[in-house]
Amino acid sequence: MTLVMKFGGTSVGDAAAIRQVASLVRSTLPQSPLVVLSAMARVTNALFDAGQVAKLGDVQRALDRKDEILRWHLDAARELFGGSVPDGLRARIAELFDELEVLVRGVAMLRELTPRSMDALASVGERLSSRLVVEYLRSEQIPC
């Protein structure tokens, strides 16, 4: 039987929290855990804020929010990996932020923030935290 472990935003909110997640996952390896992650704390709200200001046509403010979210993730990654972000992780994060920029610019161009657009924005946060946690778990020799 598989154990499902769900970690919310506060549980993956920073490097210390991610280390705790890794410890919990390691302790349940005999139960073949399936790990489900939310976006890091504050990220979903920041993504929705970026969408709202993009809808108003303020692309620069939306991109500033994007940059702030990027900083949060890179800061956590640097702390997890001894001061530098592994190249593979950096590339995966960059891909998601490129996608986020396209989403924000699309919302701004149309001046429309649909439920589907909101879902796309929210998914970026969840995929970011997942990539960060997976990379850390692998670095700790935790299969995933």
Accessible surface in RSA format (square Angstrom, percent):
REM  Atomic radii and reference values for relative SASA: ProtOr
REM  Chains: A
REM  Algorithm: Lee & Richards
REM  Probe-radius: 1.40
REM  Slices: 20
REM RES _ NUM      All-atoms   Total-Side   Main-Chain    Non-polar    All polar
REM                ABS   REL    ABS   REL    ABS   REL    ABS   REL    ABS   REL
RES MET A   1   229.20 118.7 152.92 101.2  76.28 181.6 131.33 111.7  97.87 129.7
RES THR A   2    73.06  52.0  57.57  58.4  15.49  36.9  26.37  35.4  46.69  70.6
RES LEU A   3    58.94  32.8  54.46  39.0   4.48  11.3  58.70  41.2   0.24   0.7
RES VAL A   4    90.65  59.6  68.38  61.9  22.26  53.6  68.38  59.4  22.26  60.4
RES MET A   5    25.54  13.2  20.57  13.6   4.97  11.8  25.54  21.7   0.00   0.0
RES LYS A   6   122.33  59.7  93.98  57.7  28.35  67.5  81.66  73.5  40.66  43.3
RES PHE A   7    17.07   8.5  16.54  10.2   0.54   1.4  17.07  10.4   0.00   0.0
RES GLY A   8    29.21  36.0   0.00   N/A  29.21  36.0  22.34  61.3   6.87  15.4
RES GLY A   9    19.95  24.6   0.00   N/A  19.95  24.6  10.17  27.9   9.78  21.9
RES THR A  10   117.36  83.5 108.19 109.7   9.17  21.9  76.68 103.0  40.68  61.5
RES SER A  11    45.93  38.8  36.01  48.1   9.92  22.8  12.65  26.9  33.27  46.6
RES VAL A  12     0.00   0.0   0.00   0.0   0.00   0.0   0.00   0.0   0.00   0.0
RES GLY A  13    15.73  19.4   0.00   N/A  15.73  19.4   6.04  16.6   9.69  21.7
RES ASP A  14    74.49  52.2  74.18  73.8   0.30   0.7  28.22  66.4  46.26  46.1
RES ALA A  15     0.84   0.8   0.07   0.1   0.77   1.8   0.07   0.1   0.77   2.0
RES ALA A  16    63.37  58.3  54.73  84.5   8.64  19.6  56.77  79.9   6.60  17.5
RES ALA A  17    20.66  19.0  13.35  20.6   7.32  16.6  19.66  27.7   1.00   2.6
RES ILE A  18     0.47   0.3   0.21   0.2   0.26   0.6   0.21   0.2   0.26   0.7
RES ARG A  19    91.84  38.6  86.33  44.0   5.51  13.1  44.61  61.0  47.23  28.6
RES GLN A  20    99.83  55.8  96.93  70.8   2.90   6.9  38.88  82.8  60.95  46.2
RES VAL A  21     1.99   1.3   1.99   1.8   0.00   0.0   1.99   1.7   0.00   0.0
RES ALA A  22     5.81   5.3   5.64   8.7   0.17   0.4   5.81   8.2   0.00   0.0
RES SER A  23    62.29  52.6  53.68  71.6   8.61  19.8  24.13  51.4  38.16  53.5
RES LEU A  24    71.98  40.1  71.98  51.5   0.00   0.0  71.98  50.6   0.00   0.0
RES VAL A  25     3.15   2.1   3.15   2.9   0.00   0.0   3.15   2.7   0.00   0.0
RES ARG A  26   107.88  45.3 101.32  51.6   6.56  15.6  50.35  68.8  57.53  34.9
RES SER A  27    81.45  68.8  47.33  63.2  34.12  78.6  50.05 106.6  31.40  44.0
RES THR A  28    19.45  13.8  19.24  19.5   0.21   0.5  19.45  26.1   0.00   0.0
RES LEU A  29    57.30  31.9  45.43  32.5  11.87  29.8  45.71  32.1  11.59  31.2
RES PRO A  30   124.41  90.7  82.78  75.5  41.64 151.3  96.25  79.5  28.16 175.0
RES GLN A  31    92.42  51.7  87.32  63.8   5.09  12.1  31.28  66.6  61.14  46.4
RES SER A  32    71.29  60.2  61.19  81.7  10.10  23.3  33.31  70.9  37.98  53.2
RES PRO A  33    28.14  20.5   6.19   5.6  21.95  79.8   6.19   5.1  21.95 136.4
RES LEU A  34    98.57  54.9  96.85  69.3   1.73   4.3  98.57  69.2   0.00   0.0
RES VAL A  35    42.89  28.2  17.66  16.0  25.23  60.8  17.66  15.3  25.23  68.4
RES VAL A  36    61.89  40.7  59.40  53.8   2.49   6.0  61.89  53.8   0.00   0.0
RES LEU A  37    21.72  12.1   7.33   5.2  14.39  36.2   7.33   5.1  14.39  38.7
RES SER A  38    25.39  21.5  23.71  31.6   1.68   3.9  13.60  29.0  11.79  16.5
RES ALA A  39     4.40   4.0   0.92   1.4   3.48   7.9   0.92   1.3   3.48   9.2
RES MET A  40     6.50   3.4   4.24   2.8   2.26   5.4   4.24   3.6   2.26   3.0
RES ALA A  41    33.15  30.5  26.33  40.6   6.82  15.5  31.85  44.9   1.30   3.4
RES ARG A  42   139.87  58.7 121.75  62.1  18.12  43.1  65.17  89.1  74.70  45.3
RES VAL A  43     0.18   0.1   0.18   0.2   0.00   0.0   0.18   0.2   0.00   0.0
RES THR A  44    46.43  33.0  44.62  45.2   1.81   4.3  34.05  45.7  12.38  18.7
RES ASN A  45   112.76  77.8 106.19 102.6   6.57  15.8  25.40  61.1  87.36  84.4
RES ALA A  46     0.24   0.2   0.00   0.0   0.24   0.5   0.00   0.0   0.24   0.6
RES LEU A  47     0.00   0.0   0.00   0.0   0.00   0.0   0.00   0.0   0.00   0.0
RES PHE A  48    60.61  30.3  60.53  37.5   0.08   0.2  60.61  36.7   0.00   0.0
RES ASP A  49    46.71  32.7  42.15  41.9   4.57  10.8  17.54  41.3  29.17  29.1
RES ALA A  50     0.00   0.0   0.00   0.0   0.00   0.0   0.00   0.0   0.00   0.0
RES GLY A  51     0.07   0.1   0.00   N/A   0.07   0.1   0.07   0.2   0.00   0.0
RES GLN A  52    82.82  46.3  82.68  60.4   0.14   0.3  33.27  70.8  49.55  37.6
RES VAL A  53     4.51   3.0   4.51   4.1   0.00   0.0   4.51   3.9   0.00   0.0
RES ALA A  54     0.00   0.0   0.00   0.0   0.00   0.0   0.00   0.0   0.00   0.0
RES LYS A  55    83.20  40.6  79.48  48.8   3.72   8.8  30.91  27.8  52.29  55.7
RES LEU A  56   132.60  73.8 107.88  77.2  24.73  62.2 111.55  78.3  21.05  56.7
RES GLY A  57    23.76  29.3   0.00   N/A  23.76  29.3   2.82   7.7  20.95  46.9
RES ASP A  58    57.75  40.5  50.95  50.7   6.80  16.1  22.01  51.8  35.75  35.6
RES VAL A  59    39.83  26.2  37.61  34.0   2.23   5.4  37.61  32.7   2.23   6.0
RES GLN A  60   113.26  63.3 109.08  79.7   4.17   9.9  56.71 120.7  56.55  42.9
RES ARG A  61   119.59  50.2 117.83  60.1   1.77   4.2  41.18  56.3  78.41  47.5
RES ALA A  62     0.00   0.0   0.00   0.0   0.00   0.0   0.00   0.0   0.00   0.0
RES LEU A  63    17.33   9.7  17.33  12.4   0.00   0.0  17.33  12.2   0.00   0.0
RES ASP A  64    72.57  50.8  66.72  66.4   5.85  13.8  25.72  60.5  46.85  46.7
RES ARG A  65    59.89  25.1  59.71  30.4   0.18   0.4  16.29  22.3  43.60  26.4
RES LYS A  66    22.57  11.0  22.57  13.8   0.00   0.0   1.92   1.7  20.65  22.0
RES ASP A  67    56.10  39.3  55.14  54.9   0.97   2.3  16.02  37.7  40.08  40.0
RES GLU A  68    44.97  25.8  44.97  34.0   0.00   0.0   6.46  12.5  38.51  31.4
RES ILE A  69     0.00   0.0   0.00   0.0   0.00   0.0   0.00   0.0   0.00   0.0
RES LEU A  70    47.15  26.3  47.15  33.7   0.00   0.0  47.15  33.1   0.00   0.0
RES ARG A  71   132.88  55.8 132.51  67.6   0.37   0.9  61.65  84.3  71.23  43.2
RES TRP A  72    38.98  15.6  33.85  16.4   5.12  12.0  25.45  13.6  13.53  22.0
RES HIS A  73     0.41   0.2   0.41   0.3   0.00   0.0   0.41   0.4   0.00   0.0
RES LEU A  74    18.74  10.4  18.74  13.4   0.00   0.0  18.74  13.2   0.00   0.0
RES ASP A  75    79.13  55.4  72.15  71.8   6.98  16.5  27.66  65.1  51.47  51.3
RES ALA A  76     6.51   6.0   2.01   3.1   4.51  10.3   5.95   8.4   0.56   1.5
RES ALA A  77     0.00   0.0   0.00   0.0   0.00   0.0   0.00   0.0   0.00   0.0
RES ARG A  78    88.90  37.3  88.21  45.0   0.69   1.6  34.53  47.2  54.38  33.0
RES GLU A  79   102.09  58.6  84.90  64.2  17.19  40.9  36.24  70.1  65.85  53.8
RES LEU A  80    14.54   8.1   0.00   0.0  14.54  36.6   0.00   0.0  14.54  39.1
RES PHE A  81    37.69  18.9  16.50  10.2  21.19  55.1  24.27  14.7  13.42  38.4
RES GLY A  82    77.48  95.5   0.00   N/A  77.48  95.5  42.23 115.9  35.24  78.9
RES GLY A  83    51.19  63.1   0.00   N/A  51.19  63.1  30.48  83.6  20.71  46.4
RES SER A  84    74.07  62.6  70.63  94.3   3.44   7.9  43.52  92.7  30.55  42.8
RES VAL A  85     8.06   5.3   0.00   0.0   8.06  19.4   0.00   0.0   8.06  21.8
RES PRO A  86    40.87  29.8  28.85  26.3  12.02  43.7  40.75  33.6   0.12   0.7
RES ASP A  87   123.09  86.2 112.60 112.1  10.49  24.8  38.05  89.6  85.04  84.8
RES GLY A  88    33.57  41.4   0.00   N/A  33.57  41.4  26.59  73.0   6.98  15.6
RES LEU A  89     0.00   0.0   0.00   0.0   0.00   0.0   0.00   0.0   0.00   0.0
RES ARG A  90   101.11  42.5 100.61  51.3   0.50   1.2  46.84  64.0  54.27  32.9
RES ALA A  91    52.80  48.5  44.90  69.3   7.90  18.0  51.66  72.8   1.14   3.0
RES ARG A  92    82.90  34.8  82.90  42.3   0.00   0.0  34.57  47.2  48.33  29.3
RES ILE A  93     2.70   1.5   2.70   2.0   0.00   0.0   2.70   1.9   0.00   0.0
RES ALA A  94    47.58  43.8  41.76  64.4   5.83  13.3  47.42  66.8   0.17   0.4
RES GLU A  95   105.68  60.7  98.41  74.5   7.27  17.3  41.22  79.7  64.46  52.6
RES LEU A  96     3.59   2.0   3.44   2.5   0.15   0.4   3.59   2.5   0.00   0.0
RES PHE A  97     8.02   4.0   7.37   4.6   0.65   1.7   7.71   4.7   0.31   0.9
RES ASP A  98    95.72  67.1  92.41  92.0   3.32   7.8  28.44  66.9  67.28  67.1
RES GLU A  99    67.75  38.9  60.79  46.0   6.96  16.6  33.45  64.7  34.30  28.0
RES LEU A 100     0.00   0.0   0.00   0.0   0.00   0.0   0.00   0.0   0.00   0.0
RES GLU A 101    50.68  29.1  50.68  38.3   0.00   0.0   8.95  17.3  41.73  34.1
RES VAL A 102   107.65  70.8 103.76  93.9   3.89   9.4 105.49  91.7   2.16   5.9
RES LEU A 103    41.23  23.0  37.30  26.7   3.93   9.9  40.16  28.2   1.07   2.9
RES VAL A 104     0.15   0.1   0.02   0.0   0.13   0.3   0.15   0.1   0.00   0.0
RES ARG A 105   109.98  46.2 107.16  54.6   2.82   6.7  43.75  59.8  66.24  40.1
RES GLY A 106    29.76  36.7   0.00   N/A  29.76  36.7  29.17  80.0   0.60   1.3
RES VAL A 107     6.60   4.3   4.70   4.3   1.90   4.6   5.55   4.8   1.05   2.9
RES ALA A 108     7.80   7.2   3.45   5.3   4.35   9.9   3.63   5.1   4.17  11.0
RES MET A 109   160.38  83.1 127.90  84.6  32.48  77.3 100.88  85.8  59.50  78.8
RES LEU A 110   127.28  70.9 104.52  74.8  22.76  57.2 107.44  75.5  19.84  53.4
RES ARG A 111   146.04  61.3 129.08  65.8  16.95  40.4  40.19  54.9 105.84  64.1
RES GLU A 112    92.32  53.0  88.35  66.8   3.98   9.5  21.50  41.6  70.82  57.8
RES LEU A 113    24.22  13.5   1.98   1.4  22.24  55.9   1.98   1.4  22.24  59.8
RES THR A 114    44.77  31.8  42.29  42.9   2.48   5.9  40.49  54.4   4.28   6.5
RES PRO A 115   110.72  80.7 105.93  96.6   4.80  17.4 110.01  90.8   0.71   4.4
RES ARG A 116   203.97  85.6 198.72 101.3   5.25  12.5  72.63  99.3 131.34  79.6
RES SER A 117    26.48  22.4  22.04  29.4   4.44  10.2   5.01  10.7  21.47  30.1
RES MET A 118    46.53  24.1  46.26  30.6   0.27   0.6  46.36  39.4   0.17   0.2
RES ASP A 119   101.35  71.0  95.07  94.6   6.28  14.8  28.19  66.3  73.16  73.0
RES ALA A 120    31.14  28.6  23.85  36.8   7.29  16.6  30.73  43.3   0.41   1.1
RES LEU A 121     0.85   0.5   0.85   0.6   0.00   0.0   0.85   0.6   0.00   0.0
RES ALA A 122    16.68  15.3  16.68  25.7   0.00   0.0  16.68  23.5   0.00   0.0
RES SER A 123    34.53  29.2  33.72  45.0   0.81   1.9  28.99  61.7   5.54   7.8
RES VAL A 124     0.00   0.0   0.00   0.0   0.00   0.0   0.00   0.0   0.00   0.0
RES GLY A 125     0.00   0.0   0.00   N/A   0.00   0.0   0.00   0.0   0.00   0.0
RES GLU A 126    75.64  43.4  75.30  57.0   0.34   0.8  16.29  31.5  59.35  48.5
RES ARG A 127    78.21  32.8  76.59  39.0   1.62   3.8  51.30  70.1  26.91  16.3
RES LEU A 128     0.32   0.2   0.00   0.0   0.32   0.8   0.00   0.0   0.32   0.9
RES SER A 129     0.15   0.1   0.06   0.1   0.09   0.2   0.15   0.3   0.00   0.0
RES SER A 130    37.79  31.9  37.66  50.3   0.13   0.3  22.81  48.6  14.98  21.0
RES ARG A 131    72.48  30.4  68.23  34.8   4.25  10.1  15.31  20.9  57.17  34.7
RES LEU A 132     0.20   0.1   0.20   0.1   0.00   0.0   0.20   0.1   0.00   0.0
RES VAL A 133     0.96   0.6   0.96   0.9   0.00   0.0   0.96   0.8   0.00   0.0
RES VAL A 134    45.94  30.2  45.94  41.6   0.00   0.0  45.94  39.9   0.00   0.0
RES GLU A 135    32.96  18.9  32.52  24.6   0.43   1.0   0.40   0.8  32.56  26.6
RES TYR A 136    17.62   8.2  17.62  10.0   0.00   0.0   3.34   2.5  14.28  17.6
RES LEU A 137     5.85   3.3   5.85   4.2   0.00   0.0   5.85   4.1   0.00   0.0
RES ARG A 138   133.19  55.9 119.48  60.9  13.71  32.6  45.43  62.1  87.76  53.2
RES SER A 139    50.40  42.6  24.87  33.2  25.53  58.8  34.30  73.1  16.10  22.6
RES GLU A 140    62.09  35.6  57.73  43.7   4.37  10.4   2.79   5.4  59.30  48.4
RES GLN A 141   147.56  82.5 122.59  89.6  24.96  59.4  68.23 145.2  79.33  60.2
RES ILE A 142     1.33   0.8   0.30   0.2   1.03   2.5   0.55   0.4   0.78   2.1
RES PRO A 143   101.77  74.2  77.62  70.8  24.15  87.8  89.33  73.8  12.44  77.3
RES CYS A 144    81.33  61.5  16.45  18.3  64.88 152.5  55.08 139.5  26.25  28.3
END  Absolute sums over single chains surface
CHAIN  1 A     7566.3       6358.0       1208.3       4176.7       3389.6
END  Absolute sums over all chains
TOTAL          7566.3       6358.0       1208.3       4176.7       3389.6
